[in-house]
Amino acid sequence: GAHLLSIAQFGNLSDLRQIFDVARELEVYARRERVTRVLEGAVMASLFFEPSTRTRISFESAFALLGGTVTSTTGFTFSSMAKGESIYDTSRVISGYADVMVVRHPEVGSVAAFADASSVPVINAGDGPGEHPTQALLDLYTIMKERRCELEDVDGITIAMIGDLKHGRTVHSLTKLLSLFKKISFRFVSPAELAMPEYILEMLRERGHEVFITENLPEGVAGADVIYMTRIQEERFASVEDYQRHRGCYTVSRDVFSRFCKPEAIILHPLPRDSRPGSNEIDVDLNDHSQLAIFRQTDNGIPIRMALFTLALGVSDQIHRDSRPVNW
Ligand code: CP
């Protein structure tokens, strides 16, 4: 089937254009202005073995908005994996019940193992510190929408990625996705211990992108068009002490933004942002700031995930068939 497991599946920008074109066509349904039933009769299995709010709910909502039905299991305790069932058996069984599977799992490569055993398309909704390809697609879609530009016009931007670049799967996937452009200027801001993996840095340099690395936030955000904050990934650290040492290391606040960032820069974050005392990646004093795009970014998860479903199930050319205005 047409699995979506990694950004490495995309060889060039042309491979992406169709996803964004279909997403744009689906905006009218995502905004609840019209109803489409193009996936009526189809079943999506939503399998989340790690916590999630927006990925799970937006995938499930996206499928429902296409007229499909969702079945789900969350956590290890509510599937028979708690009784020792393998990924292979789990996936084979569920692929007999569903037409597409969306899987989040704590181990790198585990979603690919689901795909190997499945007869239906499998979409990676996050495999541990590995990848989160659909997040990267909605992040790029957000950058296009915020800049009111076409895909190819994203070329040449400067993006600052800040925080836990070692464990953050969203920045791994987004960096790989942006590397498909001719020249992007990457500014990586993190404690040295939480730096972007070396294989990704090498790949960027090989492809001719600019890479600037710093531990200093004001230096890192200078000149950036996109400020991409991330959470320190508590669940990926070997010890509590290691995590505590990095907690709260960077905060973008209204003051930081006005002093060090370009006024037209946009602030993104895959979310969740950690709002507990001692962590404050994006200060709440930016909540109503025009350049804070984090909630427009989460909204964009719907049209992107709807587009991925229609493409995976081969109905992207039929989405408007039998569509009608909403009656509620
Ligand atoms: N961005 C993201 O993956 O959020 P959730 O973990 O809440 O799904």
Residues whose N, C-alpha, C, O or C-beta is under 5 A from the ligand:
A	BS01	CP	P51 S52 T53 R54 T55 R56 P270 L271 P272
